[in-house]
Amino acid sequence: MKQKSNMQLVLITGMSGSGKSVALHALEDAGFYCVDNLPPELLADFIAIEREHRADRVAIAIDVRSAKSLPGMPAQIQKLRKGGQPLTVLFLDATTDTLVRRFSETRRLHPLSMRDSQDQRRALIEAIEHERELLSELREYSLVIDTSQLKASHLRTEVRKLLDHEPNSLTLVFESFGFKRGVPMDADFVFDVRMLPNPHYEPELRALTGLDAPVANFLSVEPEVQAMQAQIIDFVERWLPSMVRDHRSYVTVAIGCTGGQHRSTYLVEELAMHFSPRWTVRRRHRELDAIKHAGP
């Protein structure tokens, strides 16, 4: 019989060099009992022991260091959820260029790297791409966080925000971004809104954002903005039930304009407001958050 557990369980996984240690430390600071590099074969037994100990917050990091056991992880995740265990799976990712730079800066060896390779950069890139293949199925069951442009302090904030949301059948994430800094890797769906009227060209609105009332007022009366908003809502509402039936736990909808300051930010707020009465909804504003966390 399915019995809902009171234990809050977070599973952290993802690419080597993407910030998993930072995320795990953030959870530890928040009062979680944290275990790094737990072999997947021990996951069920470990959770059973923690339930016996009446643990209320547990975080576990599992990654490519247990490569041979990773294929069985999706089935274990489904079994835990069907058994009534609330589970948040965080998958940290970053672009290959970002990961190469981070490994070069720290001079650490990738877990899958060939130690005797003559071309270390090529060997590192091949190891990263191999890791992506090994983790690709597990990624589908996770809430993906693209850390390519996140500082450690920003990542810690993002992880802590997730603790405010109880795991549900599906969490809907709306994310604004600027195309000039690239498309987020964590996006399941991307909508380009660069063709919409741009408040940037209104001198009194240029320094503001889509979170400010004057910008919202400007965009809300534009027929093209209204049409785009309605069409995105129609698309998401049409396919969300199918994604729930497919046992998706997280869906990230990214809205992009040129700089990620006005149009995309406004639409993310409007979409989040529309869907929040029926779904667990999170907002992200990639470019605005980056400015907020800028500094040493």
ZADO-1210 file (C-alpha; in nm, 4 decimals, padded with zeros to 6 digits):
<atoms>
<atom x="00.0000" y="00.0000" z="00.0000" code="MET" pos="1"/>
<atom x="00.1272" y="00.3488" z="-00.0896" code="LYS" pos="2"/>
<atom x="00.2165" y="00.5521" z="00.2191" code="GLN" pos="3"/>
<atom x="00.3318" y="00.9100" z="00.1895" code="LYS" pos="4"/>
<atom x="00.6647" y="00.9726" z="00.3624" code="SER" pos="5"/>
<atom x="00.7248" y="01.2844" z="00.5701" code="ASN" pos="6"/>
<atom x="01.0934" y="01.2877" z="00.4816" code="MET" pos="7"/>
<atom x="01.2036" y="01.5615" z="00.2395" code="GLN" pos="8"/>
<atom x="01.4417" y="01.3955" z="-00.0046" code="LEU" pos="9"/>
<atom x="01.6589" y="01.5764" z="-00.2592" code="VAL" pos="10"/>
<atom x="01.8708" y="01.3932" z="-00.5155" code="LEU" pos="11"/>
<atom x="02.1499" y="01.5966" z="-00.6734" code="ILE" pos="12"/>
<atom x="02.3072" y="01.4796" z="-00.9963" code="THR" pos="13"/>
<atom x="02.4463" y="01.6262" z="-01.3171" code="GLY" pos="14"/>
<atom x="02.7651" y="01.7042" z="-01.5014" code="MET" pos="15"/>
<atom x="03.1047" y="01.7006" z="-01.3348" code="SER" pos="16"/>
<atom x="03.2140" y="02.0604" z="-01.2792" code="GLY" pos="17"/>
<atom x="02.8571" y="02.1951" z="-01.2886" code="SER" pos="18"/>
<atom x="02.8422" y="02.2881" z="-00.9183" code="GLY" pos="19"/>
<atom x="02.7031" y="01.9798" z="-00.7448" code="LYS" pos="20"/>
<atom x="02.9292" y="02.0341" z="-00.4426" code="SER" pos="21"/>
<atom x="02.8049" y="02.3933" z="-00.4098" code="VAL" pos="22"/>
<atom x="02.4441" y="02.2726" z="-00.4221" code="ALA" pos="23"/>
<atom x="02.5084" y="01.9995" z="-00.1665" code="LEU" pos="24"/>
<atom x="02.6747" y="02.2462" z="00.0719" code="HIS" pos="25"/>
<atom x="02.3777" y="02.4821" z="00.0331" code="ALA" pos="26"/>
<atom x="02.1445" y="02.2031" z="00.1410" code="LEU" pos="27"/>
<atom x="02.3733" y="02.1114" z="00.4279" code="GLU" pos="28"/>
<atom x="02.3620" y="02.4723" z="00.5481" code="ASP" pos="29"/>
<atom x="01.9804" y="02.4510" z="00.5279" code="ALA" pos="30"/>
<atom x="01.9758" y="02.1594" z="00.7706" code="GLY" pos="31"/>
<atom x="01.9824" y="01.8610" z="00.5355" code="PHE" pos="32"/>
<atom x="02.1752" y="01.5455" z="00.6166" code="TYR" pos="33"/>
<atom x="02.3928" y="01.5182" z="00.3061" code="CYS" pos="34"/>
<atom x="02.5700" y="01.2202" z="00.1494" code="VAL" pos="35"/>
<atom x="02.8022" y="01.2587" z="-00.1498" code="ASP" pos="36"/>
<atom x="02.8706" y="00.9905" z="-00.4118" code="ASN" pos="37"/>
<atom x="02.6315" y="00.7292" z="-00.2767" code="LEU" pos="38"/>
<atom x="02.6387" y="00.4171" z="-00.4990" code="PRO" pos="39"/>
<atom x="02.2955" y="00.3873" z="-00.6653" code="PRO" pos="40"/>
<atom x="02.2683" y="00.0245" z="-00.5525" code="GLU" pos="41"/>
<atom x="02.2534" y="00.1483" z="-00.1918" code="LEU" pos="42"/>
<atom x="01.9913" y="00.4187" z="-00.2476" code="LEU" pos="43"/>
<atom x="01.6813" y="00.2221" z="-00.1424" code="ALA" pos="44"/>
<atom x="01.8475" y="00.0717" z="00.1653" code="ASP" pos="45"/>
<atom x="01.9898" y="00.4078" z="00.2704" code="PHE" pos="46"/>
<atom x="01.6496" y="00.5778" z="00.2440" code="ILE" pos="47"/>
<atom x="01.4905" y="00.2956" z="00.4458" code="ALA" pos="48"/>
<atom x="01.7488" y="00.3447" z="00.7214" code="ILE" pos="49"/>
<atom x="01.6902" y="00.7208" z="00.7296" code="GLU" pos="50"/>
<atom x="01.3159" y="00.6638" z="00.7557" code="ARG" pos="51"/>
<atom x="01.3773" y="00.4376" z="01.0560" code="GLU" pos="52"/>
<atom x="01.5855" y="00.7168" z="01.2085" code="HIS" pos="53"/>
<atom x="01.2959" y="00.9536" z="01.1385" code="ARG" pos="54"/>
<atom x="01.5179" y="01.1861" z="00.9359" code="ALA" pos="55"/>
<atom x="01.3195" y="01.4815" z="00.8001" code="ASP" pos="56"/>
<atom x="01.5649" y="01.6289" z="00.5461" code="ARG" pos="57"/>
<atom x="01.8050" y="01.4190" z="00.3387" code="VAL" pos="58"/>
<atom x="02.0108" y="01.5123" z="00.0315" code="ALA" pos="59"/>
<atom x="02.2060" y="01.2608" z="-00.1767" code="ILE" pos="60"/>
<atom x="02.4538" y="01.3279" z="-00.4580" code="ALA" pos="61"/>
<atom x="02.4871" y="01.0611" z="-00.7272" code="ILE" pos="62"/>
<atom x="02.6857" y="01.1162" z="-01.0445" code="ASP" pos="63"/>
<atom x="02.9058" y="00.9631" z="-01.3113" code="VAL" pos="64"/>
<atom x="03.1533" y="00.8332" z="-01.0535" code="ARG" pos="65"/>
<atom x="02.9018" y="00.5467" z="-01.0298" code="SER" pos="66"/>
<atom x="02.8747" y="00.5172" z="-01.4087" code="ALA" pos="67"/>
<atom x="02.8042" y="00.1439" z="-01.4238" code="LYS" pos="68"/>
<atom x="02.5006" y="00.1793" z="-01.1961" code="SER" pos="69"/>
<atom x="02.3437" y="00.4887" z="-01.3552" code="LEU" pos="70"/>
<atom x="02.1137" y="00.3052" z="-01.6025" code="PRO" pos="71"/>
<atom x="01.9026" y="00.1813" z="-01.3118" code="GLY" pos="72"/>
<atom x="01.8458" y="00.5240" z="-01.1572" code="MET" pos="73"/>
<atom x="01.5312" y="00.6292" z="-01.3524" code="PRO" pos="74"/>
<atom x="01.3526" y="00.3099" z="-01.2423" code="ALA" pos="75"/>
<atom x="01.4540" y="00.3734" z="-00.8810" code="GLN" pos="76"/>
<atom x="01.3220" y="00.7304" z="-00.8982" code="ILE" pos="77"/>
<atom x="00.9881" y="00.6128" z="-01.0357" code="GLN" pos="78"/>
<atom x="00.9640" y="00.3423" z="-00.7696" code="LYS" pos="79"/>
<atom x="01.0295" y="00.5924" z="-00.4900" code="LEU" pos="80"/>
<atom x="00.7644" y="00.8328" z="-00.6183" code="ARG" pos="81"/>
<atom x="00.5065" y="00.5597" z="-00.6718" code="LYS" pos="82"/>
<atom x="00.5802" y="00.4413" z="-00.3185" code="GLY" pos="83"/>
<atom x="00.4817" y="00.7789" z="-00.1741" code="GLY" pos="84"/>
<atom x="00.8271" y="00.9300" z="-00.1236" code="GLN" pos="85"/>
<atom x="00.8325" y="01.3032" z="-00.2157" code="PRO" pos="86"/>
<atom x="01.1481" y="01.3482" z="-00.4194" code="LEU" pos="87"/>
<atom x="01.3128" y="01.6468" z="-00.5829" code="THR" pos="88"/>
<atom x="01.5771" y="01.5564" z="-00.8426" code="VAL" pos="89"/>
<atom x="01.8136" y="01.8392" z="-00.9345" code="LEU" pos="90"/>
<atom x="02.0287" y="01.8008" z="-01.2449" code="PHE" pos="91"/>
<atom x="02.3066" y="02.0594" z="-01.2716" code="LEU" pos="92"/>
<atom x="02.4323" y="02.1251" z="-01.6223" code="ASP" pos="93"/>
<atom x="02.6591" y="02.3679" z="-01.8081" code="ALA" pos="94"/>
<atom x="02.7899" y="02.4181" z="-02.1603" code="THR" pos="95"/>
<atom x="03.0886" y="02.2146" z="-02.2679" code="THR" pos="96"/>
<atom x="03.3007" y="02.5307" z="-02.3038" code="ASP" pos="97"/>
<atom x="03.2125" y="02.6310" z="-01.9478" code="THR" pos="98"/>
<atom x="03.3006" y="02.2876" z="-01.8098" code="LEU" pos="99"/>
<atom x="03.6315" y="02.2818" z="-01.9995" code="VAL" pos="100"/>
<atom x="03.7198" y="02.6235" z="-01.8579" code="ARG" pos="101"/>
<atom x="03.6330" y="02.5200" z="-01.5027" code="ARG" pos="102"/>
<atom x="03.8402" y="02.2033" z="-01.5196" code="PHE" pos="103"/>
<atom x="04.1289" y="02.3998" z="-01.6700" code="SER" pos="104"/>
<atom x="04.1119" y="02.6618" z="-01.3955" code="GLU" pos="105"/>
<atom x="04.1044" y="02.4075" z="-01.1139" code="THR" pos="106"/>
<atom x="04.3436" y="02.1663" z="-01.2908" code="ARG" pos="107"/>
<atom x="04.1278" y="01.8794" z="-01.1755" code="ARG" pos="108"/>
<atom x="04.0892" y="01.5623" z="-01.3815" code="LEU" pos="109"/>
<atom x="03.7474" y="01.4680" z="-01.5145" code="HIS" pos="110"/>
<atom x="03.6286" y="01.1344" z="-01.3685" code="PRO" pos="111"/>
<atom x="03.6097" y="00.9842" z="-01.7182" code="LEU" pos="112"/>
<atom x="03.9304" y="01.1361" z="-01.8580" code="SER" pos="113"/>
<atom x="04.2090" y="00.9221" z="-01.9968" code="MET" pos="114"/>
<atom x="04.5103" y="01.0005" z="-01.7818" code="ARG" pos="115"/>
<atom x="04.7665" y="00.9074" z="-02.0472" code="ASP" pos="116"/>
<atom x="04.6157" y="01.1074" z="-02.3354" code="SER" pos="117"/>
<atom x="04.8543" y="01.3282" z="-02.5338" code="GLN" pos="118"/>
<atom x="04.5844" y="01.5898" z="-02.6045" code="ASP" pos="119"/>
<atom x="04.4311" y="01.6675" z="-02.2665" code="GLN" pos="120"/>
<atom x="04.1810" y="01.9240" z="-02.3977" code="ARG" pos="121"/>
<atom x="04.0423" y="01.6829" z="-02.6569" code="ARG" pos="122"/>
<atom x="04.0331" y="01.4062" z="-02.3974" code="ALA" pos="123"/>
<atom x="03.8419" y="01.6353" z="-02.1604" code="LEU" pos="124"/>
<atom x="03.5834" y="01.7287" z="-02.4255" code="ILE" pos="125"/>
<atom x="03.5351" y="01.3619" z="-02.5169" code="GLU" pos="126"/>
<atom x="03.4912" y="01.2748" z="-02.1482" code="ALA" pos="127"/>
<atom x="03.2296" y="01.5492" z="-02.1060" code="ILE" pos="128"/>
<atom x="03.0324" y="01.4336" z="-02.4103" code="GLU" pos="129"/>
<atom x="03.0489" y="01.0724" z="-02.2899" code="HIS" pos="130"/>
<atom x="02.9191" y="01.1874" z="-01.9528" code="GLU" pos="131"/>
<atom x="02.6257" y="01.3631" z="-02.1227" code="ARG" pos="132"/>
<atom x="02.5297" y="01.0363" z="-02.2906" code="GLU" pos="133"/>
<atom x="02.5489" y="00.8416" z="-01.9644" code="LEU" pos="134"/>
<atom x="02.3316" y="01.0961" z="-01.7822" code="LEU" pos="135"/>
<atom x="02.0852" y="01.1750" z="-02.0627" code="SER" pos="136"/>
<atom x="01.8023" y="00.9508" z="-01.9389" code="GLU" pos="137"/>
<atom x="01.8410" y="01.0602" z="-01.5775" code="LEU" pos="138"/>
<atom x="01.8227" y="01.4223" z="-01.6945" code="ARG" pos="139"/>
<atom x="01.4691" y="01.3610" z="-01.8245" code="GLU" pos="140"/>
<atom x="01.3461" y="01.2924" z="-01.4702" code="TYR" pos="141"/>
<atom x="01.5041" y="01.6038" z="-01.3202" code="SER" pos="142"/>
<atom x="01.4655" y="01.9740" z="-01.2704" code="LEU" pos="143"/>
<atom x="01.7588" y="02.1063" z="-01.4724" code="VAL" pos="144"/>
<atom x="01.9585" y="02.4078" z="-01.3583" code="ILE" pos="145"/>
<atom x="02.1959" y="02.5584" z="-01.6152" code="ASP" pos="146"/>
<atom x="02.4924" y="02.6868" z="-01.4126" code="THR" pos="147"/>
<atom x="02.6927" y="02.8147" z="-01.7107" code="SER" pos="148"/>
<atom x="02.6431" y="03.1782" z="-01.6090" code="GLN" pos="149"/>
<atom x="02.5798" y="03.1319" z="-01.2362" code="LEU" pos="150"/>
<atom x="02.8207" y="03.2303" z="-00.9652" code="LYS" pos="151"/>
<atom x="02.8381" y="03.0060" z="-00.6596" code="ALA" pos="152"/>
<atom x="02.6332" y="03.2504" z="-00.4508" code="SER" pos="153"/>
<atom x="02.3592" y="03.2608" z="-00.7158" code="HIS" pos="154"/>
<atom x="02.3479" y="02.8814" z="-00.7380" code="LEU" pos="155"/>
<atom x="02.3151" y="02.8528" z="-00.3600" code="ARG" pos="156"/>
<atom x="02.0207" y="03.0955" z="-00.3752" code="THR" pos="157"/>
<atom x="01.8529" y="02.8959" z="-00.6540" code="GLU" pos="158"/>
<atom x="01.8867" y="02.5718" z="-00.4593" code="VAL" pos="159"/>
<atom x="01.7452" y="02.7268" z="-00.1438" code="ARG" pos="160"/>
<atom x="01.4450" y="02.8584" z="-00.3386" code="LYS" pos="161"/>
<atom x="01.3614" y="02.5046" z="-00.4409" code="LEU" pos="162"/>
<atom x="01.3133" y="02.4093" z="-00.0775" code="LEU" pos="163"/>
<atom x="01.0052" y="02.6328" z="-00.0653" code="ASP" pos="164"/>
<atom x="00.8210" y="02.4068" z="-00.3094" code="HIS" pos="165"/>
<atom x="00.6870" y="02.0703" z="-00.2014" code="GLU" pos="166"/>
<atom x="00.7488" y="01.8062" z="-00.4703" code="PRO" pos="167"/>
<atom x="00.4356" y="01.7663" z="-00.6811" code="ASN" pos="168"/>
<atom x="00.3322" y="01.5618" z="-00.9808" code="SER" pos="169"/>
<atom x="00.4684" y="01.8376" z="-01.2048" code="LEU" pos="170"/>
<atom x="00.6479" y="02.1664" z="-01.1488" code="THR" pos="171"/>
<atom x="00.6233" y="02.4275" z="-01.4243" code="LEU" pos="172"/>
<atom x="00.9213" y="02.6633" z="-01.4548" code="VAL" pos="173"/>
<atom x="00.9012" y="02.9857" z="-01.6565" code="PHE" pos="174"/>
<atom x="01.2396" y="03.1411" z="-01.7336" code="GLU" pos="175"/>
<atom x="01.3231" y="03.4699" z="-01.9045" code="SER" pos="176"/>
<atom x="01.6541" y="03.5148" z="-02.0855" code="PHE" pos="177"/>
<atom x="01.8378" y="03.7255" z="-02.3408" code="GLY" pos="178"/>
<atom x="01.9391" y="03.5691" z="-02.6714" code="PHE" pos="179"/>
<atom x="02.2592" y="03.7730" z="-02.6719" code="LYS" pos="180"/>
<atom x="02.3851" y="03.5449" z="-02.3918" code="ARG" pos="181"/>
<atom x="02.2596" y="03.2227" z="-02.5456" code="GLY" pos="182"/>
<atom x="01.9644" y="02.9892" z="-02.4955" code="VAL" pos="183"/>
<atom x="01.9413" y="02.8273" z="-02.1482" code="PRO" pos="184"/>
<atom x="02.0424" y="02.4621" z="-02.1447" code="MET" pos="185"/>
<atom x="01.7669" y="02.3814" z="-01.8978" code="ASP" pos="186"/>
<atom x="01.4841" y="02.4792" z="-02.1359" code="ALA" pos="187"/>
<atom x="01.2351" y="02.2174" z="-02.2546" code="ASP" pos="188"/>
<atom x="01.0519" y="02.4719" z="-02.4734" code="PHE" pos="189"/>
<atom x="01.1857" y="02.8025" z="-02.6079" code="VAL" pos="190"/>
<atom x="00.9716" y="03.0906" z="-02.7344" code="PHE" pos="191"/>
<atom x="01.1373" y="03.3775" z="-02.9202" code="ASP" pos="192"/>
<atom x="00.9606" y="03.7091" z="-02.8517" code="VAL" pos="193"/>
<atom x="01.2139" y="03.9427" z="-03.0132" code="ARG" pos="194"/>
<atom x="00.9579" y="04.0450" z="-03.2778" code="MET" pos="195"/>
<atom x="00.7345" y="04.2116" z="-03.0161" code="LEU" pos="196"/>
<atom x="00.7363" y="04.5898" z="-02.9489" code="PRO" pos="197"/>
<atom x="01.0481" y="04.6717" z="-02.7478" code="ASN" pos="198"/>
<atom x="01.0312" y="04.9067" z="-02.4453" code="PRO" pos="199"/>
<atom x="01.4074" y="04.9542" z="-02.4818" code="HIS" pos="200"/>
<atom x="01.3376" y="05.2146" z="-02.7498" code="TYR" pos="201"/>
<atom x="01.1212" y="05.4201" z="-02.5140" code="GLU" pos="202"/>
<atom x="01.3653" y="05.6497" z="-02.3261" code="PRO" pos="203"/>
<atom x="01.1581" y="05.6556" z="-02.0068" code="GLU" pos="204"/>
<atom x="01.1367" y="05.2722" z="-02.0014" code="LEU" pos="205"/>
<atom x="01.4885" y="05.1756" z="-02.1080" code="ARG" pos="206"/>
<atom x="01.6359" y="05.1525" z="-01.7578" code="ALA" pos="207"/>
<atom x="01.3333" y="04.9666" z="-01.6172" code="LEU" pos="208"/>
<atom x="01.2440" y="04.5960" z="-01.6424" code="THR" pos="209"/>
<atom x="00.9375" y="04.3868" z="-01.7114" code="GLY" pos="210"/>
<atom x="00.8847" y="04.3724" z="-01.3349" code="LEU" pos="211"/>
<atom x="00.8131" y="04.7459" z="-01.3261" code="ASP" pos="212"/>
<atom x="00.4576" y="04.8759" z="-01.3709" code="ALA" pos="213"/>
<atom x="00.5353" y="05.1276" z="-01.6506" code="PRO" pos="214"/>
<atom x="00.6864" y="04.8532" z="-01.8675" code="VAL" pos="215"/>
<atom x="00.4018" y="04.6132" z="-01.7854" code="ALA" pos="216"/>
<atom x="00.1483" y="04.8820" z="-01.8762" code="ASN" pos="217"/>
<atom x="00.3263" y="04.9502" z="-02.2053" code="PHE" pos="218"/>
<atom x="00.3338" y="04.5836" z="-02.3079" code="LEU" pos="219"/>
<atom x="-00.0087" y="04.4810" z="-02.1794" code="SER" pos="220"/>
<atom x="-00.1948" y="04.6991" z="-02.4324" code="VAL" pos="221"/>
<atom x="00.0060" y="04.5855" z="-02.7366" code="GLU" pos="222"/>
<atom x="-00.2054" y="04.3479" z="-02.9523" code="PRO" pos="223"/>
<atom x="00.1008" y="04.1488" z="-03.0615" code="GLU" pos="224"/>
<atom x="00.2043" y="04.0898" z="-02.7000" code="VAL" pos="225"/>
<atom x="-00.1467" y="03.9790" z="-02.6096" code="GLN" pos="226"/>
<atom x="-00.1547" y="03.7413" z="-02.9075" code="ALA" pos="227"/>
<atom x="00.1859" y="03.5905" z="-02.8224" code="MET" pos="228"/>
<atom x="00.0854" y="03.5435" z="-02.4590" code="GLN" pos="229"/>
<atom x="-00.2394" y="03.3706" z="-02.5564" code="ALA" pos="230"/>
<atom x="-00.0654" y="03.1393" z="-02.8020" code="GLN" pos="231"/>
<atom x="00.1987" y="03.0334" z="-02.5493" code="ILE" pos="232"/>
<atom x="-00.0757" y="02.9643" z="-02.2939" code="ILE" pos="233"/>
<atom x="-00.2671" y="02.7569" z="-02.5508" code="ASP" pos="234"/>
<atom x="00.0435" y="02.5545" z="-02.6359" code="PHE" pos="235"/>
<atom x="00.1416" y="02.4828" z="-02.2758" code="VAL" pos="236"/>
<atom x="-00.2156" y="02.3991" z="-02.1690" code="GLU" pos="237"/>
<atom x="-00.2542" y="02.1662" z="-02.4673" code="ARG" pos="238"/>
<atom x="00.0522" y="01.9574" z="-02.3875" code="TRP" pos="239"/>
<atom x="00.0862" y="01.9673" z="-02.0071" code="LEU" pos="240"/>
<atom x="-00.1610" y="01.6794" z="-01.9503" code="PRO" pos="241"/>
<atom x="00.0377" y="01.4626" z="-02.1925" code="SER" pos="242"/>
<atom x="00.3604" y="01.5407" z="-02.0072" code="MET" pos="243"/>
<atom x="00.1965" y="01.4475" z="-01.6769" code="VAL" pos="244"/>
<atom x="00.0893" y="01.1136" z="-01.8267" code="ARG" pos="245"/>
<atom x="00.4498" y="01.0682" z="-01.9395" code="ASP" pos="246"/>
<atom x="00.5543" y="01.1028" z="-01.5712" code="HIS" pos="247"/>
<atom x="00.7378" y="01.4286" z="-01.6278" code="ARG" pos="248"/>
<atom x="00.8144" y="01.5995" z="-01.2978" code="SER" pos="249"/>
<atom x="00.9483" y="01.9303" z="-01.4293" code="TYR" pos="250"/>
<atom x="00.8882" y="02.1351" z="-01.7441" code="VAL" pos="251"/>
<atom x="01.0890" y="02.4501" z="-01.8153" code="THR" pos="252"/>
<atom x="00.9449" y="02.7044" z="-02.0593" code="VAL" pos="253"/>
<atom x="01.2005" y="02.9667" z="-02.1604" code="ALA" pos="254"/>
<atom x="01.0936" y="03.3037" z="-02.3028" code="ILE" pos="255"/>
<atom x="01.3678" y="03.4966" z="-02.4797" code="GLY" pos="256"/>
<atom x="01.4043" y="03.8531" z="-02.6029" code="CYS" pos="257"/>
<atom x="01.7180" y="04.0421" z="-02.6997" code="THR" pos="258"/>
<atom x="01.8464" y="04.1373" z="-02.3546" code="GLY" pos="259"/>
<atom x="01.6166" y="03.9467" z="-02.1197" code="GLY" pos="260"/>
<atom x="01.5124" y="04.2681" z="-01.9460" code="GLN" pos="261"/>
<atom x="01.1706" y="04.3795" z="-02.0697" code="HIS" pos="262"/>
<atom x="00.9533" y="04.1593" z="-02.2929" code="ARG" pos="263"/>
<atom x="01.0595" y="03.8137" z="-02.1778" code="SER" pos="264"/>
<atom x="01.0516" y="03.9153" z="-01.8113" code="THR" pos="265"/>
<atom x="00.7016" y="04.0599" z="-01.8451" code="TYR" pos="266"/>
<atom x="00.5689" y="03.7492" z="-02.0201" code="LEU" pos="267"/>
<atom x="00.7216" y="03.5136" z="-01.7636" code="VAL" pos="268"/>
<atom x="00.5397" y="03.7003" z="-01.4864" code="GLU" pos="269"/>
<atom x="00.2108" y="03.6909" z="-01.6775" code="GLU" pos="270"/>
<atom x="00.2417" y="03.3217" z="-01.7621" code="LEU" pos="271"/>
<atom x="00.3369" y="03.2297" z="-01.4059" code="ALA" pos="272"/>
<atom x="00.0344" y="03.4200" z="-01.2779" code="MET" pos="273"/>
<atom x="-00.1946" y="03.2392" z="-01.5230" code="HIS" pos="274"/>
<atom x="-00.0762" y="02.8860" z="-01.4407" code="PHE" pos="275"/>
<atom x="-00.0078" y="02.9172" z="-01.0663" code="SER" pos="276"/>
<atom x="-00.3679" y="02.8466" z="-00.9506" code="PRO" pos="277"/>
<atom x="-00.3505" y="02.4933" z="-01.0993" code="ARG" pos="278"/>
<atom x="00.0173" y="02.3998" z="-01.1037" code="TRP" pos="279"/>
<atom x="00.3283" y="02.4355" z="-00.8922" code="THR" pos="280"/>
<atom x="00.5013" y="02.7251" z="-01.0684" code="VAL" pos="281"/>
<atom x="00.8480" y="02.8756" z="-01.0384" code="ARG" pos="282"/>
<atom x="00.9878" y="03.1899" z="-01.2011" code="ARG" pos="283"/>
<atom x="01.3440" y="03.2542" z="-01.3132" code="ARG" pos="284"/>
<atom x="01.4825" y="03.5717" z="-01.4672" code="HIS" pos="285"/>
<atom x="01.8283" y="03.4696" z="-01.5829" code="ARG" pos="286"/>
<atom x="01.9674" y="03.8077" z="-01.6800" code="GLU" pos="287"/>
<atom x="01.8077" y="04.0028" z="-01.3937" code="LEU" pos="288"/>
<atom x="01.9226" y="03.7405" z="-01.1434" code="ASP" pos="289"/>
<atom x="02.2761" y="03.7598" z="-01.2836" code="ALA" pos="290"/>
<atom x="02.2802" y="04.1374" z="-01.2237" code="ILE" pos="291"/>
<atom x="02.1432" y="04.0880" z="-00.8723" code="LYS" pos="292"/>
<atom x="02.4217" y="03.8426" z="-00.7878" code="HIS" pos="293"/>
<atom x="02.6994" y="04.0331" z="-00.9682" code="ALA" pos="294"/>
<atom x="03.0062" y="04.1158" z="-00.7676" code="GLY" pos="295"/>
<atom x="03.3192" y="03.9477" z="-00.6358" code="PRO" pos="296"/>
</atoms>
